[in-house]
């Protein structure tokens, strides 16, 4: 499949919904999340580019335009179409709630979390990376850090916070292909 055009997608959000911070229900309140950063790496053939949208730049038109010609979307826990047990992921339901487009109804999609489960690997992306022996250049950062950094950036306008958040999202996106390759080799 190396010549097929694939898009690896990950997003960061700020939770503005009705549940208190830390309440597990907030993760299923898709409409309560606002996308702070949406990153897509498009690769295949002669193409290899990373596109990141920030805040108000995130739009249905921008995302669909970037995905023209993509033959497969790849996420980690991103699906909006329920799996065999009726569970859905996070990224695509948030995108659907905010942008009004259900990406895995338009594009073929691979959700790496399902492949991980088949191989007995459970947990979030960073935990799975660790089990697979994959190392990050930005360790110690997670979704809570991303949300806090976005909020601080909004309050202060400190460009360094945005740069760090973009670097974190970039690493999330780039790790998706590494996890995909490690699962194939396992």
C-alpha angles and dihedrals in degrees: 000000000000093000095050114101107246130183121207110201135191134159140198121214143193113220112227098159134117102269121091119255110280095020106134091221089071090073090062094044092092094169089054092064123085117201110241097175130010116190127189126180112198115197139163135099108002093338125101116148138142120217122188126184121196127208111307091014088074106098139152091241094051094048095045091047091052091050096053108131095014112140099189136023117207125198140155108239091342104126124123093184107084119249122230091286094049095255123138131195133232117249101060095042089053091047090048092050094047104033103024096235127112102210097191090057090056101038134036107257140201117199106199092202089071091052089048092052090051088056094046095256115137135176137052126324095269093050091050091048089054093050089049090051094247115149127211125215089214104048124178097037124115142160093286090053089049092051093047092047091050091051092048090048090052091051098043107022087224104168091204090065091053091047090052091048091050091048090051092050091046090055091048090052094045093048091059092074091046091053090046091053093045091052091053091051094047 
